[in-house]
Amino acid sequence: MPRLSRNYVIAGSVVLFHAAALWALQSGLVRRTVELVVPVEMLSELISPPAPQVQSPPAPQPPAPVKQPTPQKLQRATAPAPQPVAIAETAPAPAPDAPTGVVSPQPPAPPMAVAAAGPPAPPAPPKIELPSSSADYLQNPKPVYPPLSKRLGEQGKVMVRVLIAADGTVQSATLAQSSGYTRLDESALAAVLKWRFVPGKRGGVAEAMWHQIPVNFVLE
């Protein structure tokens, strides 16, 4: 008896559970449970951060095609049309009685002599006129013959080198050649320094020049 009652209790509990499940399905408990669970899942999906989108690099554009130059057709040059060729007329045969002669070739003309152009002639040097002391209007006095030289018989020729200015005056005088006696040399230099000259000229223009003057001391 106790075992049968236990089986009845288990069977009754199963029947009640199924009955309760059916009633819950009909009353919408299961639907509410699903409605309560579903929003939680939706909220969890909304809160999760979106995954970053990876942008793929743009595909490289293919290079533009290079236009190849179109080969031009070479036009073959047409050969010119053949021109008519003139036929040379043959010279008439000479008469049998015509005289015959031999023509000798003329000798070539002699080449013309071309005068070689030489360098230009140098210009003529300007004319030089030396100074002079022999003009009458100068009135140059003669050198003084030293009295002691006369008593001692001293005589000789003195060459004096003088620098004559453009105005005819003597700028300087030196002894170019001695007579052998000091008194005669000094007397010649002193006399020449007081003289006046006709100045020397170069190309007609007076200029300073060096000139040598002989002075003779001769006993009479």
VEXDREN-2710 file (C-alpha; in Angstrom, 1 decimal):
% VEXDREN-2710
k/r/px/py/pz
1/MET/0.0/0.0/0.0
2/PRO/2.7/2.5/0.9
3/ARG/4.5/1.8/-2.5
4/LEU/1.3/2.3/-4.5
5/SER/0.6/5.6/-2.8
6/ARG/4.1/6.8/-3.7
7/ASN/3.7/6.0/-7.3
8/TYR/0.4/7.8/-7.4
9/VAL/2.1/10.8/-5.9
10/ILE/4.9/10.8/-8.5
11/ALA/2.4/10.3/-11.3
12/GLY/0.2/13.1/-10.0
13/SER/3.2/15.4/-9.7
14/VAL/4.1/14.8/-13.3
15/VAL/0.5/15.4/-14.4
16/LEU/0.4/18.6/-12.4
17/PHE/3.7/19.8/-13.9
18/HIS/2.5/19.2/-17.4
19/ALA/-0.8/20.9/-16.6
20/ALA/1.0/23.9/-15.2
21/ALA/3.2/24.0/-18.3
22/LEU/0.2/24.0/-20.5
23/TRP/-1.5/26.7/-18.4
24/ALA/1.7/28.8/-18.5
25/LEU/1.9/28.5/-22.3
26/GLN/-1.7/29.6/-22.6
27/SER/-1.3/32.5/-20.1
28/GLY/1.8/33.9/-21.8
29/LEU/4.3/33.4/-19.1
30/VAL/6.7/31.8/-21.5
31/ARG/6.2/34.8/-23.9
32/ARG/7.0/37.2/-21.2
33/THR/10.1/35.3/-20.3
34/VAL/11.3/35.4/-23.9
35/GLU/10.5/39.2/-24.0
36/LEU/12.5/39.8/-20.9
37/VAL/15.5/37.8/-22.1
38/VAL/15.5/39.2/-25.7
39/PRO/16.0/42.9/-24.8
40/VAL/19.0/42.0/-22.7
41/GLU/20.6/40.4/-25.7
42/MET/19.8/43.4/-27.9
43/LEU/21.3/45.9/-25.3
44/SER/24.5/43.9/-25.1
45/GLU/24.8/44.1/-28.9
46/LEU/24.3/47.9/-28.9
47/ILE/26.9/48.6/-26.2
48/SER/29.6/46.6/-27.9
49/PRO/31.9/49.0/-29.9
50/PRO/31.8/48.7/-33.7
51/ALA/34.7/47.0/-35.3
52/PRO/37.1/49.5/-37.2
53/GLN/36.7/49.4/-40.9
54/VAL/39.9/48.9/-42.8
55/GLN/40.0/50.8/-46.0
56/SER/41.7/49.0/-48.8
57/PRO/44.2/51.2/-50.8
58/PRO/42.9/52.2/-54.2
59/ALA/44.0/50.1/-57.0
60/PRO/46.8/51.7/-59.2
61/GLN/45.5/53.0/-62.4
62/PRO/47.1/51.4/-65.5
63/PRO/49.5/53.7/-67.4
64/ALA/48.1/55.4/-70.4
65/PRO/49.0/53.7/-73.6
66/VAL/51.7/55.5/-75.6
67/LYS/50.7/56.2/-79.1
68/GLN/53.2/54.7/-81.5
69/PRO/54.0/56.8/-84.5
70/THR/52.3/55.4/-87.5
71/PRO/55.0/54.7/-90.1
72/GLN/54.4/56.7/-93.2
73/LYS/54.4/55.0/-96.4
74/LEU/57.3/55.9/-98.5
75/GLN/56.3/57.0/-101.9
76/ARG/58.5/55.5/-104.5
77/ALA/59.9/58.2/-106.7
78/THR/58.7/57.7/-110.1
79/ALA/61.4/57.7/-112.7
80/PRO/61.1/60.6/-115.2
81/ALA/59.8/59.8/-118.5
82/PRO/62.6/59.2/-121.1
83/GLN/63.3/62.3/-123.1
84/PRO/64.0/62.1/-126.8
85/VAL/67.7/62.0/-127.6
86/ALA/69.0/64.3/-130.3
87/ILE/71.0/62.5/-132.9
88/ALA/74.2/64.3/-134.0
89/GLU/74.3/65.0/-137.6
90/THR/77.4/63.5/-139.3
91/ALA/79.6/66.0/-141.1
92/PRO/79.5/65.8/-144.8
93/ALA/82.4/64.0/-146.4
94/PRO/85.0/66.5/-147.8
95/ALA/85.3/66.8/-151.5
96/PRO/88.0/64.7/-153.1
97/ASP/89.7/67.8/-154.6
98/ALA/89.7/69.8/-151.3
99/PRO/93.1/70.7/-149.9
100/THR/94.1/69.1/-146.6
101/GLY/96.3/70.8/-144.0
102/VAL/97.6/70.1/-140.5
103/VAL/96.6/72.5/-137.7
104/SER/99.3/72.8/-135.1
105/PRO/98.3/73.7/-131.5
106/GLN/99.0/77.3/-130.4
107/PRO/101.7/77.5/-127.7
108/PRO/100.5/78.6/-124.3
109/ALA/100.8/82.3/-123.4
110/PRO/103.8/83.1/-121.2
111/PRO/102.9/83.7/-117.6
112/MET/102.8/87.3/-116.6
113/ALA/105.5/88.3/-114.2
114/VAL/104.0/89.6/-111.0
115/ALA/106.2/92.1/-109.2
116/ALA/106.6/91.1/-105.6
117/ALA/105.5/93.8/-103.3
118/GLY/108.4/94.6/-101.0
119/PRO/108.2/96.3/-97.7
120/PRO/107.6/100.0/-97.8
121/ALA/110.7/102.2/-98.0
122/PRO/111.6/103.7/-94.6
123/PRO/111.1/107.5/-94.4
124/ALA/114.0/109.6/-95.1
125/PRO/115.9/110.8/-92.0
126/PRO/115.4/114.4/-91.1
127/LYS/118.1/116.8/-92.3
128/ILE/120.5/117.8/-89.5
129/GLU/122.4/121.1/-89.5
130/LEU/125.3/121.4/-87.1
131/PRO/125.9/124.6/-85.1
132/SER/128.3/127.2/-86.4
133/SER/130.4/129.9/-85.0
134/SER/131.7/131.4/-88.2
135/ALA/128.9/133.9/-88.9
136/ASP/130.1/137.5/-89.2
137/TYR/127.3/138.9/-87.0
138/LEU/128.4/136.8/-84.0
139/GLN/131.6/138.8/-83.6
140/ASN/133.2/136.2/-81.3
141/PRO/136.5/137.4/-79.8
142/LYS/139.7/135.3/-80.4
143/PRO/141.1/133.4/-77.4
144/VAL/143.8/135.3/-75.5
145/TYR/147.3/133.9/-76.1
146/PRO/148.9/133.7/-72.7
147/PRO/152.1/135.9/-72.6
148/LEU/154.1/133.4/-70.7
149/SER/153.2/130.7/-73.3
150/LYS/154.5/133.1/-76.0
151/ARG/157.8/133.6/-74.2
152/LEU/158.2/129.9/-73.7
153/GLY/157.2/129.1/-77.2
154/GLU/154.1/127.0/-76.3
155/GLN/151.7/126.4/-79.1
156/GLY/149.2/123.7/-80.1
157/LYS/145.6/122.8/-81.0
158/VAL/142.8/122.5/-78.4
159/MET/139.5/120.6/-79.1
160/VAL/136.6/122.0/-76.9
161/ARG/133.4/120.1/-76.7
162/VAL/130.4/122.4/-76.1
163/LEU/126.7/122.0/-75.6
164/ILE/124.9/124.7/-77.6
165/ALA/121.3/125.5/-76.7
166/ALA/118.5/126.3/-79.1
167/ASP/119.1/130.0/-78.6
168/GLY/122.8/129.7/-79.6
169/THR/124.3/130.2/-76.1
170/VAL/126.8/127.7/-74.6
171/GLN/125.4/125.7/-71.7
172/SER/128.6/123.8/-70.9
173/ALA/132.1/123.2/-72.2
174/THR/134.6/120.4/-71.7
175/LEU/138.1/119.6/-72.9
176/ALA/137.9/117.0/-75.6
177/GLN/141.6/117.1/-76.7
178/SER/144.5/118.9/-74.9
179/SER/147.2/120.9/-76.6
180/GLY/149.7/119.7/-74.1
181/TYR/149.9/123.0/-72.2
182/THR/147.5/123.8/-69.4
183/ARG/147.7/127.6/-70.0
184/LEU/146.6/127.1/-73.6
185/ASP/143.7/124.7/-72.6
186/GLU/142.4/127.1/-70.0
187/SER/142.5/130.1/-72.3
188/ALA/140.5/128.1/-75.0
189/LEU/137.8/127.0/-72.6
190/ALA/137.4/130.5/-71.2
191/ALA/137.0/132.0/-74.7
192/VAL/134.5/129.4/-76.0
193/LEU/132.2/129.8/-72.9
194/LYS/131.7/133.5/-74.0
195/TRP/130.9/132.8/-77.6
196/ARG/127.6/132.7/-79.4
197/PHE/126.6/130.2/-82.1
198/VAL/124.1/129.6/-84.8
199/PRO/122.1/126.7/-83.2
200/GLY/121.9/123.3/-84.8
201/LYS/118.7/122.3/-86.5
202/ARG/116.9/118.9/-87.1
203/GLY/114.4/119.0/-89.9
204/GLY/114.5/122.8/-89.9
205/VAL/113.8/123.1/-86.1
206/ALA/116.5/124.5/-83.8
207/GLU/117.5/122.2/-80.9
208/ALA/120.3/121.8/-78.4
209/MET/123.3/119.9/-79.7
210/TRP/126.9/119.0/-78.8
211/HIS/129.6/120.4/-81.0
212/GLN/133.4/120.3/-81.1
213/ILE/135.3/123.5/-81.8
214/PRO/139.0/123.5/-82.6
215/VAL/141.1/126.4/-81.2
216/ASN/144.6/126.8/-82.6
217/PHE/147.5/128.6/-80.8
218/VAL/150.2/129.4/-83.3
219/LEU/153.2/131.7/-82.8
220/GLU/153.9/134.2/-85.6
END
